[in-house]
Amino acid sequence: MQQLYNPRYLYLNGTFVSGQGIITQGNKILDIGPCSVLKDKYPSAQPCDWSSLVLIPGTVNVHNHCFQSILRGLSCDRPFLEWRDNALYKFSNRFSQKDIYNAAVFAFGEMMKYGVTTVCDFFYLHQFGKESDKMIIQAAKDVGIRLVLSRTMYDWDGAPSGYVENIETAVHNTEELMQEYNSDPSQMTKVLPAPHSLHAASPEMVIAGHALAKKYNCGYHIHVAEEPFEVEQVKKEHGGLTPVEFLDSLGVVDDTMTIVHGVWLKDSEIDTLGKAHAHLAYCPSSNMFLADGITDIPHMRKAGVQIGLGSDGACSNNRISIFEEMRMTSLLQKANTCDAMCLNYNDVFNMGTKDGASLLGLPAGEIKPGYLADFVGISIDDISMQPISDSGEQLLPNIVYSMQPSAIRRVVVNGKLTVNDCNLLTITETTIVNKVRQLMKNIGA
């Protein structure tokens, strides 16, 4: 079925235009043009009245841990290792399969309300093997959000037992899931390998994850240099090499690599990433919340590292909105550099939409024919969006710097309306809240 959307303003090729609409067919954008022309060209298209809305591409959350949403507020204002032990490690092995599913429904439902249409979930609760992963996949399907599952490969035995797999098991389970889901023509589900980090995955595990990415022509994700202790540990264990230097010595720094955080890197390491066409999943709010430090985004961009934005888990943020991360990215980098022009609203909007989608290998994050029909409708009447001139020149600055969630009125994922009038259509918020309350009892939180 074809649908015709007629927004008040359409974000197209980096600017806002009025009088333009889009035609979708199934899960793709079919055509773009003047609404009057599209009505004549596609007379059977179902009209979708968005005349009071701004239509923009859906945002892309390139790094999240969905199970952590249920731990929000349980270990705040603590150093990283204390936060980890008092939240993640304390409760992780208490989750049943149903608990894993319900935590994911909670996380995905909340972020979709806030305009996230694609999420990359870095998931490592494997006490039920592949069935744990399938709980996440099912939750995403039921909520209606597009999912890239970064299936974590983790063999450090200092973590809770449910995280840990040997290399053979991790490769087998990850590869089977990739084979099962990565041919999905709708691209609603995709699985990537994700060796956790140099402190939680052995060099052999990292190499195995990279080999899977090369074999299946996809990316892999890995936490790198989030905290100073990781840098010092790597240097101590590997002859003084820093994290990226050591990873490069393993032969895994290339265009399949997405590092997460990248806070404590030398300039030379950033240059190495840029030359290799590697990517960064940047999580500014989480880095601030955990007092991790500040990633050098201007240098990353200058070096040629492609950057997408992530919320990280909701117990280390504690919000899961990519619009929020756009704002935080720009403001934090301005404060760090004392340069108001080091990043602008266009830069960070692209990081949260098309750059994030490109990083994940998805034709999304842009309003273009042939791209996935994932977009967000923002009310031009919401007080947080004011003022708006007839030209619409304030629209993008207001979206990035002032917009509140109340302005996000509609969300479309894969051509289907999933949020209308700020309400989830696939599951009610009351149902989610009840699931959360029961889950808290189940894990004793």
C-alpha positions in Angstrom: 0.0 0.0 0.0 1.2 3.5 -0.9 0.9 6.4 1.6 1.2 10.1 1.1 2.6 12.3 3.9 2.0 16.1 3.7 4.1 17.7 6.5 4.2 21.4 7.2 8.0 21.2 6.8 10.0 18.4 5.4 13.7 17.9 6.2 15.2 17.3 2.8 18.9 17.4 1.7 20.0 19.3 4.8 17.2 21.9 4.8 13.6 22.3 5.6 11.1 22.8 2.8 7.3 23.4 2.8 4.8 22.1 0.3 6.8 18.9 -0.2 5.5 15.5 0.6 6.7 11.9 0.5 5.2 8.7 -0.8 6.0 5.4 0.9 5.3 2.0 -0.4 5.6 -0.9 2.1 8.7 -0.2 4.2 10.5 2.2 1.8 10.3 5.8 0.7 9.2 5.7 -2.9 9.0 9.3 -4.1 9.4 12.9 -2.9 7.9 16.0 -4.5 5.3 18.7 -4.3 2.2 17.4 -2.6 -0.1 18.5 -5.5 2.1 16.6 -8.0 2.3 13.4 -5.8 -1.5 13.4 -5.4 -1.9 13.3 -9.2 0.9 10.8 -9.7 -0.2 8.4 -7.0 -4.1 8.7 -6.9 -4.6 5.6 -4.9 -2.1 6.5 -2.1 -3.6 6.7 1.3 -3.4 10.3 2.6 -1.6 10.8 6.0 -2.3 14.2 7.4 0.9 15.6 8.9 0.1 19.2 8.0 0.8 20.4 11.6 4.1 18.5 11.9 7.7 18.7 10.9 8.9 15.4 9.3 12.5 14.4 9.9 14.4 11.1 9.7 14.1 8.9 12.7 17.1 9.0 15.1 19.6 6.1 15.4 20.9 5.0 18.8 24.2 3.3 18.0 24.9 2.1 21.5 22.6 0.9 24.2 22.3 -1.9 26.8 18.5 -2.5 27.1 18.6 -4.6 30.3 20.2 -1.7 32.1 17.0 0.3 31.9 15.6 -1.7 34.8 18.7 -0.7 36.9 18.2 3.0 36.4 18.6 4.9 39.6 20.2 2.0 41.6 23.8 3.1 41.5 24.1 6.8 40.8 26.9 9.3 41.5 29.6 6.6 42.0 32.9 5.9 40.3 32.8 3.5 37.3 33.9 0.2 39.0 31.7 0.9 42.0 28.8 1.7 39.7 29.4 -1.5 37.8 29.6 -3.8 40.9 26.6 -2.2 42.6 24.3 -2.3 39.6 25.3 -4.6 36.7 27.2 -7.3 38.6 24.8 -7.3 41.5 21.6 -8.0 39.6 22.6 -9.5 36.2 22.3 -13.2 37.1 18.9 -12.7 38.6 17.2 -12.1 35.3 14.9 -14.8 33.9 14.3 -15.0 30.2 11.0 -13.2 30.7 12.8 -10.5 32.7 15.2 -10.0 29.9 12.3 -9.7 27.5 10.4 -7.2 29.7 13.5 -5.0 30.3 14.0 -4.8 26.6 10.3 -3.9 26.0 10.7 -1.1 28.6 13.9 0.3 27.0 12.7 0.0 23.4 9.3 1.5 24.2 10.7 4.5 26.0 13.3 5.4 23.4 10.9 4.9 20.5 8.6 7.5 22.2 11.5 9.8 22.1 12.1 9.4 18.3 14.5 6.5 18.2 13.6 4.3 15.2 16.8 2.2 15.2 18.7 0.9 18.2 22.0 -1.0 18.3 21.9 -3.0 21.5 25.2 -4.2 22.9 23.9 -7.3 24.8 25.7 -9.6 27.1 23.3 -11.5 29.4 23.9 -14.9 28.0 22.9 -17.2 30.9 20.3 -18.7 28.5 22.6 -18.9 25.5 21.0 -17.8 22.2 17.6 -17.7 23.9 18.7 -14.6 25.8 19.4 -12.9 22.5 16.1 -14.0 21.0 14.3 -12.4 23.9 15.8 -9.1 22.8 14.9 -9.7 19.2 11.3 -10.6 20.1 11.0 -7.5 22.3 12.1 -5.3 19.4 9.6 -6.9 17.1 6.8 -6.5 19.5 7.6 -2.8 20.2 8.2 -2.2 16.5 11.7 -0.7 16.7 14.5 -1.6 14.2 17.2 -3.6 16.0 20.8 -4.1 15.4 21.9 -6.7 18.0 25.6 -6.3 18.8 26.0 -9.8 20.4 28.7 -9.5 23.0 31.6 -11.9 23.1 32.9 -12.0 26.6 35.4 -14.5 28.2 36.7 -12.7 31.3 35.8 -14.9 34.2 35.8 -12.0 36.7 32.3 -11.0 35.4 29.0 -12.6 36.4 28.8 -16.1 35.0 25.9 -15.3 32.7 28.2 -13.0 30.7 30.9 -15.5 30.0 31.3 -17.9 27.0 34.4 -19.5 25.7 35.5 -18.5 22.2 34.1 -21.5 20.4 30.6 -21.1 22.0 30.6 -17.3 21.4 31.5 -17.7 17.8 29.0 -20.5 17.2 26.1 -18.7 18.9 26.8 -15.4 17.2 27.3 -16.9 13.8 24.1 -18.9 14.0 22.1 -15.8 14.9 23.8 -13.8 12.1 22.8 -16.6 9.6 19.2 -16.7 10.9 18.5 -12.9 11.0 20.8 -11.0 8.7 18.9 -12.0 5.5 15.7 -10.3 6.7 14.6 -8.3 3.7 12.9 -5.7 5.9 16.2 -5.2 7.8 14.2 -4.9 11.0 16.7 -7.3 12.7 20.5 -7.5 12.2 23.1 -9.2 14.3 26.8 -8.1 14.6 29.7 -9.6 16.6 30.8 -7.5 19.6 33.9 -8.5 21.5 33.2 -6.6 24.7 36.5 -4.8 25.4 40.2 -5.5 26.0 39.5 -6.0 29.7 36.6 -8.4 29.2 37.5 -10.2 25.9 40.8 -12.0 25.3 42.9 -11.0 22.3 41.8 -14.3 20.7 38.1 -13.4 21.3 38.6 -10.0 19.7 40.3 -11.6 16.7 37.4 -14.1 16.4 34.8 -11.3 16.5 36.7 -9.4 13.8 36.9 -12.6 11.7 33.1 -13.0 11.8 32.7 -9.4 10.7 35.0 -9.9 7.7 33.4 -13.3 6.8 29.9 -11.7 6.7 30.9 -8.3 5.4 29.5 -6.4 8.3 30.8 -4.4 11.2 31.9 -5.3 14.7 31.6 -3.2 17.9 34.0 -3.0 20.9 34.4 -0.8 24.0 37.7 1.0 23.8 39.4 3.3 26.3 36.4 4.3 28.2 38.3 4.5 31.5 41.9 5.2 32.4 42.2 1.8 34.2 41.7 0.0 30.8 44.5 2.0 29.2 46.9 1.3 32.0 45.9 -2.4 32.1 46.5 -2.8 28.4 49.9 -1.1 28.6 50.9 -3.3 31.5 49.9 -6.5 29.8 51.0 -5.8 26.3 54.5 -4.2 26.4 53.5 -0.6 26.8 51.1 -0.5 23.8 48.0 1.6 24.2 44.5 0.1 23.3 44.4 1.1 19.7 48.1 0.3 19.2 47.5 -3.1 20.6 44.3 -3.7 18.6 46.2 -2.6 15.5 48.9 -5.1 16.2 46.2 -7.8 16.2 45.1 -6.7 12.7 41.6 -5.7 13.7 41.7 -1.9 13.1 39.9 -1.4 9.8 36.6 -0.2 8.3 34.7 -3.0 10.1 35.5 -1.6 13.5 33.3 0.6 15.6 34.8 1.6 18.9 32.5 2.7 21.7 33.5 5.7 23.8 37.2 6.2 22.8 37.7 8.7 25.6 41.3 8.1 26.6 43.1 7.9 23.2 46.3 9.6 22.1 46.2 11.8 19.0 48.2 9.1 17.2 45.6 6.5 18.0 42.8 8.7 16.7 44.8 9.2 13.5 45.2 5.5 13.2 41.4 5.0 13.4 40.9 7.7 10.8 43.3 6.2 8.3 41.6 2.8 8.8 38.1 4.4 8.2 37.0 3.1 11.6 33.9 4.4 13.4 33.0 5.8 16.8 29.8 5.2 18.9 29.9 8.3 21.0 27.9 8.4 24.3 28.5 11.9 25.8 25.8 11.7 28.6 27.1 8.4 29.8 30.7 9.6 29.8 29.6 12.6 31.9 27.4 10.5 34.2 30.3 8.1 35.0 33.0 10.9 35.1 34.8 9.0 32.3 36.2 12.1 30.6 35.6 13.8 27.2 36.2 12.2 23.9 38.0 14.5 21.4 35.3 14.7 18.8 36.8 17.6 16.7 40.0 15.6 16.3 38.0 12.4 15.5 36.1 14.3 12.7 39.3 15.9 11.3 41.0 12.4 11.2 38.1 11.0 9.2 36.4 8.8 11.9 32.7 8.4 11.2 30.6 9.2 14.4 27.2 8.0 15.5 25.5 8.8 18.8 24.5 6.4 21.6 22.7 6.7 24.8 24.5 3.8 26.5 22.5 2.0 29.1 19.8 3.8 31.0 21.5 3.3 34.4 24.5 5.3 33.2 22.8 8.3 31.5 19.9 8.1 32.6 17.9 9.2 29.6 17.7 7.3 26.3 17.0 10.0 23.8 19.3 10.7 20.8 17.9 14.2 20.6 19.4 14.6 24.1 22.7 13.2 22.9 22.8 15.7 20.0 22.5 18.6 22.4 25.0 17.1 24.9 27.5 16.4 22.1 27.5 20.0 20.9 27.5 21.6 24.3 30.1 19.4 25.9 32.6 19.8 23.0 32.1 23.6 23.0 32.8 23.6 26.8 35.9 21.4 26.4 37.4 23.3 23.5 36.2 26.8 24.4 35.3 27.1 20.8 31.6 27.7 20.0 32.1 26.7 16.4 33.9 23.3 16.9 30.5 21.6 16.3 27.2 22.9 15.1 23.6 21.7 15.2 23.9 20.3 11.6 26.9 18.2 12.6 25.3 16.6 15.6 21.9 16.1 13.9 23.7 14.2 11.2 25.5 12.1 13.8 22.2 11.2 15.4 20.5 10.3 12.1 22.3 9.5 8.8 25.8 9.0 10.1 24.6 6.6 12.8 22.6 4.6 10.1 25.6 4.5 7.8 27.8 3.3 10.7 25.3 0.4 11.2 25.2 -0.4 7.5 21.5 0.6 7.1 19.8 2.7 4.3 18.1 4.9 6.9 18.5 8.3 8.7 17.7 10.3 5.5 14.6 11.2 3.6 15.5 9.7 0.2 13.8 7.5 -2.3 14.8 3.9 -1.7 15.6 4.5 2.0 13.7 2.9 4.8 10.5 4.6 5.9 11.6 5.6 9.4 10.7 9.1 10.4 9.5 11.3 13.2 6.7 13.9 13.3 7.4 17.0 15.5 4.7 19.4 16.5 5.2 23.0 15.3 2.9 24.1 18.0 4.8 22.7 21.0 6.1 25.5 23.2 9.6 24.1 23.2 9.8 24.5 19.4 9.0 28.2 19.4 9.6 30.6 17.7 9.4 29.4 14.1 9.5 31.9 11.3 7.8 31.2 7.9 11.2 30.3 6.4 11.7 27.6 9.1 15.2 28.7 9.7 15.0 28.0 13.5 13.7 24.5 13.1 16.9 22.5 13.3 18.5 24.7 16.0 15.3 24.3 18.1 15.1 20.5 17.5 18.7 20.1 18.7 18.9 22.7 21.5 15.4 23.3 22.9 13.0 20.6 21.9 11.3 18.6 24.7 9.8 15.1 24.3 6.3 16.6 24.3 7.0 17.9 20.8 7.5 14.3 19.4 4.0 13.5 18.3 4.4 10.6 15.8 6.9 8.0 14.9 7.0 5.7 11.9 9.2 2.7 11.7 9.4 0.5 8.6 6.5 2.3 7.1 4.2 1.7 10.1 2.9 4.2 12.6 4.3 3.2 16.1 3.7 6.4 18.1 0.7 8.7 17.7 -0.2 11.7 19.8 2.8 10.8 22.0 1.3 7.4 22.7 2.8 4.0 21.9 0.6 2.0 19.6 2.2 -1.4 19.9 2.0 -1.6 23.7 0.5 0.7 26.3 2.7 2.6 28.8 0.5 1.2 31.6 1.5 -2.3 30.5 5.1 -1.4 30.4 5.0 0.2 33.8 3.3 -2.9 35.3 6.0 -5.1 33.7 8.7 -2.9 35.2 7.2 -3.1 38.7 7.0 -6.9 38.5 10.5 -7.2 37.1 11.9 -5.1 40.0 10.3 -7.6 42.5 11.6 -10.6 40.5 15.2 -9.4 40.7 15.0 -8.0 44.2 15.9 -4.5 43.2 
